Structures are given as structure tokens and as C-alpha cells.
Amino acid sequence: MEENYLDKVLLSSIEAMAKTKWSWPEHWNKHLKNKFLDECLEWLETNEHYEYCDTIINEKKKIQ
């Protein structure tokens, strides 16, 4: 499967969540964070990037 540039950016961002210290945009509330993570999880599942799903699930647990 050929990935486009946006796919690579999103996957790199998800890897950063797992491997580095990072922070949310200051203006994002809990709702926006959850919405973003839900959409990431949906995209990962749709594109069969299951190996990244745990990272998103872990981030969702941190903000709850």
C-alpha cells in the first residue's frame, strides 16, 4: 500500500506520542483531545495500522 504525505505525518505524530515528551495545543480542551484521538483511532483501523492503536488508547486514558 502506498502512503501519501499526510499519512506519513499522522503516523509520525502518533509515534511521537509513544516515544517522546509532547504536549497538546494549549487551547484544546478535553473534548477536542478526545475527538482528535477518536478520529485517529478510526483512521488507523480503516487503514489497518493496528500496531499504532495502543498508543492512541493509552493517550485517551491519560486525559480521562
Secondary structure, DSSP 4 states (H G I P E B T S, - for coil): ----HHHHHHHHHHHHHHHS-----TT--HHHHHHHHHHHHHHHHHTT-GGGHHHHHHHHHHH-
